[in-house]
Amino acid sequence: MDKIEEINTERKRIQEEALKKAEELIDLNERILIATNESFHEGIVGIVAGRLTEKYTKPSMVLKINQEKQL
């Protein structure tokens, strides 16, 4: 497996973990699905939000919380 394939496999794993976590956090009774977590990678939150929207046909937001930068 070359380096690009390794990176892509790791990205997919991170996305799947974030999607599972986001699904645990959302409330399907709400009109907008919102998931926030410190462990989300900022590079994939948009992809995860898109997948939630596709799956549940509701607008969604997935946010990474950064404790160090909070006021």
KOLTI-110383 format. One record per residue (C-alpha): x, y, z; residue number from 1. Coordinates in nm, 4 decimals. Example, Ala and Ser with C-alpha at 12.3 -4.5 7.8 and 13.67 -1.06 7.14 Angstrom:
// KOLTI-110383
<r><X>1.2300</X><Y>-0.4500</Y><Z>0.7800</Z><n>1</n></r>
<r><X>1.3670</X><Y>-0.1060</Y><Z>0.7140</Z><n>2</n></r>
// end
This chain:
// KOLTI-110383
<r><X>0.0000</X><Y>0.0000</Y><Z>0.0000</Z><n>1</n></r>
<r><X>0.1464</X><Y>0.3336</Y><Z>-0.0980</Z><n>2</n></r>
<r><X>0.1466</X><Y>0.6454</Y><Z>0.1177</Z><n>3</n></r>
<r><X>-0.1575</X><Y>0.8036</Y><Z>-0.0522</Z><n>4</n></r>
<r><X>-0.3643</X><Y>0.4901</Y><Z>0.0025</Z><n>5</n></r>
<r><X>-0.2603</X><Y>0.4837</Y><Z>0.3689</Z><n>6</n></r>
<r><X>-0.3625</X><Y>0.8458</Y><Z>0.4162</Z><n>7</n></r>
<r><X>-0.6956</X><Y>0.7854</Y><Z>0.2409</Z><n>8</n></r>
<r><X>-0.7665</X><Y>0.4774</Y><Z>0.4529</Z><n>9</n></r>
<r><X>-0.6921</X><Y>0.6744</Y><Z>0.7704</Z><n>10</n></r>
<r><X>-0.9172</X><Y>0.9624</Y><Z>0.6569</Z><n>11</n></r>
<r><X>-1.2021</X><Y>0.7180</Y><Z>0.5912</Z><n>12</n></r>
<r><X>-1.1563</X><Y>0.5653</Y><Z>0.9371</Z><n>13</n></r>
<r><X>-1.1649</X><Y>0.9084</Y><Z>1.1006</Z><n>14</n></r>
<r><X>-1.4791</X><Y>0.9988</Y><Z>0.9051</Z><n>15</n></r>
<r><X>-1.6586</X><Y>0.6784</Y><Z>1.0035</Z><n>16</n></r>
<r><X>-1.5722</X><Y>0.7270</Y><Z>1.3716</Z><n>17</n></r>
<r><X>-1.6931</X><Y>1.0880</Y><Z>1.3592</Z><n>18</n></r>
<r><X>-2.0162</X><Y>0.9857</Y><Z>1.1850</Z><n>19</n></r>
<r><X>-2.0890</X><Y>0.7222</Y><Z>1.4502</Z><n>20</n></r>
<r><X>-2.0191</X><Y>0.9725</Y><Z>1.7288</Z><n>21</n></r>
<r><X>-2.2311</X><Y>1.2404</Y><Z>1.5611</Z><n>22</n></r>
<r><X>-2.5215</X><Y>0.9965</Y><Z>1.5278</Z><n>23</n></r>
<r><X>-2.4996</X><Y>0.9325</Y><Z>1.9025</Z><n>24</n></r>
<r><X>-2.5159</X><Y>1.3065</Y><Z>1.9718</Z><n>25</n></r>
<r><X>-2.7968</X><Y>1.4235</Y><Z>1.7431</Z><n>26</n></r>
<r><X>-3.1627</X><Y>1.4434</Y><Z>1.8356</Z><n>27</n></r>
<r><X>-3.3710</X><Y>1.3182</Y><Z>1.5440</Z><n>28</n></r>
<r><X>-3.6774</X><Y>1.4972</Y><Z>1.6811</Z><n>29</n></r>
<r><X>-3.5160</X><Y>1.8355</Y><Z>1.6136</Z><n>30</n></r>
<r><X>-3.5585</X><Y>2.0217</Y><Z>1.2835</Z><n>31</n></r>
<r><X>-3.1828</X><Y>2.0779</Y><Z>1.2565</Z><n>32</n></r>
<r><X>-2.9360</X><Y>1.8068</Y><Z>1.3556</Z><n>33</n></r>
<r><X>-2.6450</X><Y>1.9427</Y><Z>1.5601</Z><n>34</n></r>
<r><X>-2.3433</X><Y>1.7492</Y><Z>1.6867</Z><n>35</n></r>
<r><X>-2.0508</X><Y>1.9062</Y><Z>1.8713</Z><n>36</n></r>
<r><X>-1.7479</X><Y>1.7290</Y><Z>2.0117</Z><n>37</n></r>
<r><X>-1.3848</X><Y>1.7949</Y><Z>2.0976</Z><n>38</n></r>
<r><X>-1.2698</X><Y>1.4816</Y><Z>1.9173</Z><n>39</n></r>
<r><X>-1.4030</X><Y>1.5771</Y><Z>1.5721</Z><n>40</n></r>
<r><X>-1.1327</X><Y>1.6584</Y><Z>1.3184</Z><n>41</n></r>
<r><X>-1.1906</X><Y>2.0014</Y><Z>1.1673</Z><n>42</n></r>
<r><X>-1.1042</X><Y>1.8679</Y><Z>0.8214</Z><n>43</n></r>
<r><X>-1.3985</X><Y>1.6284</Y><Z>0.8031</Z><n>44</n></r>
<r><X>-1.6849</X><Y>1.7993</Y><Z>0.9908</Z><n>45</n></r>
<r><X>-1.8387</X><Y>1.9230</Y><Z>0.6655</Z><n>46</n></r>
<r><X>-1.8309</X><Y>1.5756</Y><Z>0.5149</Z><n>47</n></r>
<r><X>-1.9930</X><Y>1.4265</Y><Z>0.8253</Z><n>48</n></r>
<r><X>-2.2625</X><Y>1.6969</Y><Z>0.8251</Z><n>49</n></r>
<r><X>-2.3340</X><Y>1.6209</Y><Z>0.4610</Z><n>50</n></r>
<r><X>-2.3689</X><Y>1.2514</Y><Z>0.5328</Z><n>51</n></r>
<r><X>-2.6085</X><Y>1.3204</Y><Z>0.8204</Z><n>52</n></r>
<r><X>-2.8176</X><Y>1.5444</Y><Z>0.5941</Z><n>53</n></r>
<r><X>-2.8284</X><Y>1.2763</Y><Z>0.3232</Z><n>54</n></r>
<r><X>-2.9224</X><Y>1.0021</Y><Z>0.5662</Z><n>55</n></r>
<r><X>-3.1855</X><Y>1.1881</Y><Z>0.7689</Z><n>56</n></r>
<r><X>-3.3001</X><Y>1.4484</Y><Z>0.5100</Z><n>57</n></r>
<r><X>-3.2625</X><Y>1.7312</Y><Z>0.7610</Z><n>58</n></r>
<r><X>-3.0172</X><Y>2.0210</Y><Z>0.7725</Z><n>59</n></r>
<r><X>-2.7204</X><Y>1.9443</Y><Z>0.9965</Z><n>60</n></r>
<r><X>-2.4214</X><Y>2.1053</Y><Z>1.1621</Z><n>61</n></r>
<r><X>-2.1179</X><Y>1.9234</Y><Z>1.2943</Z><n>62</n></r>
<r><X>-1.8758</X><Y>2.1330</Y><Z>1.4971</Z><n>63</n></r>
<r><X>-1.5397</X><Y>2.0716</Y><Z>1.6574</Z><n>64</n></r>
<r><X>-1.5174</X><Y>2.2280</Y><Z>2.0019</Z><n>65</n></r>
<r><X>-1.1755</X><Y>2.3623</Y><Z>2.0926</Z><n>66</n></r>
<r><X>-1.1495</X><Y>2.4145</Y><Z>2.4692</Z><n>67</n></r>
<r><X>-0.8221</X><Y>2.6025</Y><Z>2.4388</Z><n>68</n></r>
<r><X>-0.9692</X><Y>2.8751</Y><Z>2.2183</Z><n>69</n></r>
<r><X>-1.2904</X><Y>2.9354</Y><Z>2.4111</Z><n>70</n></r>
<r><X>-1.3327</X><Y>3.2772</Y><Z>2.5707</Z><n>71</n></r>
// end
